[in-house]
Amino acid sequence: MRVAPPADPPVTEAAAKRPRPSRPAAGKFAERRKELAQAAIQTLSELGYARTSLREIAQNSAFSHGVLHYYFTDKVDLITCCVREYKAQCVLRYDRLVVEADSPEGLAVRFADGLVESVREESKLHRLWYDLRAQALFEESFRADVLEIDASIERMIWRVVSRHAELLGVRPGLTSSSVYTMFDGAFQMALLRHLSGRPDALTDLHASALLMLRHATCSAPPPTGPVS
């Protein structure tokens, strides 16, 4: 039977009244939070949400519990910051593909390659994201952040689909929400199968990504003149 880690100790009335050191300027404070989040994310991706407290994270990182508690209110604050930073990096990586694309075939293959590489190299980080998103179904404190991160990923995928359609000379045949639901479901299933040791998980994801992208941009060419 797994024993839950100790919860972060409550803030006593005396501690609440005790003057805290002045915090750095807002910009420097936010930058330090990013640095700490990037350093802690590997530990979090190993342990997951339910098995961690700020003290547990501190014990598995180079930072003291006091430092983490100074920059983060609690583990919810730290985990959402970690996932937000990681997903922002993912979005930038795929946005580069959109900017560099000069053919629909090339964009499709590079996008599928990127999804496969991400599952293969960063499976534990994606697992942390899905852990956080599942927790949002139960804990209201997660929901605003999760919805915001979800929306950023949806916009990123829509930019890929829109650029693919543009290169084909057509318009997307599905809505942004439908496209995101399709790709997210395939990606999460591939992640689960990969973590389970299924040898065909990544090849299936690659083939599915190409097929879904083709399906999402299967529509009539855009009008070239005024509509009567």
N, C-alpha and C positions, 0 to 999 in steps of 0.2 A: 504494500500500500504506500503510495507516494505521499510524503508529508509536504504540505504547502510551505513555501518560504515565509519567514517572519515578515509581517507587514511593517511598513515604515512607521516608526514611533509617532504617536500623536504629538502635536505641538501643545505644550503646557501653557498655562496662563502666564507664568513667569517668563517663559521663553518668548512668548508673543510680545511681552512688554520690553524685552531686552533689546536695546538698539543694535541694529545690524549694520555692518560696514556699508558705506555708501557704494552703490552700484556704478559701474562705468557708464559712459554716455550710451544712449540707446543703440547707436550704430555698432559700437564696440561690443556691447552686451549681446546683440543679436548675432554678431560674427562669432563670438566665443561660444554661444549656444550651438551654432552650426559645427564648429570644430569638435566640441564634445559629443555631439550627436553622431558625427562621422566616425569618431573613435569608438563609440559605444555600440554601433549598429551590429558589428560582427557578434558581440556577446549576446545581444538581443535576438539576433537571428538564430543563434544556437539554442537559446533557452525558451524563446517564445514569451507571449504576454503573461499567461497564467502562472508561470514558474518563476517570475522575477519580482523583485522589489528594488528600490533604488540602492539599498544596502547590498543586495545580491549582485547587482550590476557593478557596483563599486568594487566588490571583492574580486570580480573577474575582469577588471580593467585597470588602467594606470592612474585612475582618479579616485580621490577619497569620496566617501559618502557626503561629507560636508560641501565639497566643491559641486557635486551633482545637485545637491539640495539647494544650493545657492542659486544655480542657474535654471533649475527646473522645479516646478511646484511639487510634482509627484511623478510616478512612472508613466502615467498617461501622457503628461506633458512631454516627457523625454521620448517615449515611443513614437508619438505622433510627429514630433520634430524629426526624428530619425527617418521615418518612412517618407515624410514630406520631402526631405532633402534628397533621398535616394531616388524617388520617383521623378523629381525635378530634373535630375541628371539623366534619367532614362528618356524623358521627353526631349531634352536637348539633343540627345544622340540620334533619335529618330527624325527630329526636325532637320538635322544635317542631311539626312538621306533625301528629304523632300527638296531641299535647296539644290543639292547636287544632281538630282535626277534629270536625265535628258532623253529617256525612253521609257515607255510603260513596262516593258519586259525587265529592263535593268532595275527599275524601282521595285517591282514586285519581287524579284529574286533577292535583292539586298534587304528588303523588309522581312521576308521569310527567313533569310539567313540570320538577321538580327534577333528575331524572336527565338530561334533555335539556340543561338549562342547565349542569349540571356538566361534561358532555362538551364542550359548546361553549366554556365559559369556562376550564376547568381541565384540558384534555386532556393537557398536558405533565406535570402533577402526577400524574394517574392513570397515565400512561405510566411514571413513575418507580416507582409502586407495583407495577405488573405486572412491571417489570424486577427489582425487589427480590424479588418472589415467585418469579420464574423462577430467580433466582440461588440461592434457598433449596433448589432441587432438587439443586444441586451443592455448596453450601457449608453445612456444618452450623452455622456460627456465626450464620447468618441465621434458622434454622428456628424457634426458640422465639419470637422476636419476630414473625415472619411469621404463625405460627399464632395468636398472641395477637391481632394486628391483624385477621386473618381472622375470628376468633371474635367480635370486637366488631362487625364489619360484619354478620355473620350475625345476631347478636342484634338489631341495629337494624332489619334488614329484617323479622325475625320480629315485632317490635313493630308495624311498619306493617301487616303481614298480619293479626296478631291483632286490632288495632283495627278494621281494615276488616271482618273477620268479625263482630266484636262489634256494629258499627253495622248490619250486615245481619241480625243475630240468628241467626247460624250459627257453626259451628266451622270452623277451617282444615281443608281436605281433604288437606293434604300435611304432611310433617314439615318442621321447621326446616331441616335439611340439604338436603332436596330443593328447597325454596323458594330457598335461597341459591344453590345450584348453577344453578338456572334463571335467576335474575336476574343473577348474576355472569357467566354465559356470554353472555347477551344484551348486557350492558353492555360487556364486553371486545370483543365483535365490533363493536358500534356504534362504540367508540373507534377500533379499527383502521380501519374503513371511513371514519370521519370524518377521521382523519389522512391517509388515502389520497385524500381529496377527493371521496368519494362524496356526491352531493347529497341522496340519500334516506336517509342514515345516521340522522339525528336524527328524522325523521318516522317511520321504521320502529321506532326505539327507543321512541318515545312510544306507538305503537300496540301494540307488543309488551308494554310495561309494563302497560298497561291489560288486555290479554288475559291475561297471566300472573297478575295480581292477581285477576282474576275467576276464573281456574282454581284458584288456591290457596285460594279461599274458597268453592268450589262443593261444599257438603256439606249434610247434613241439619241442621235446626235443633237446638239443644241441648235436652236433655230439660227439661221444666218441673216434673216431679214426681219422686218417688222411683222408682227402678228396682225392679221386682218380682223 
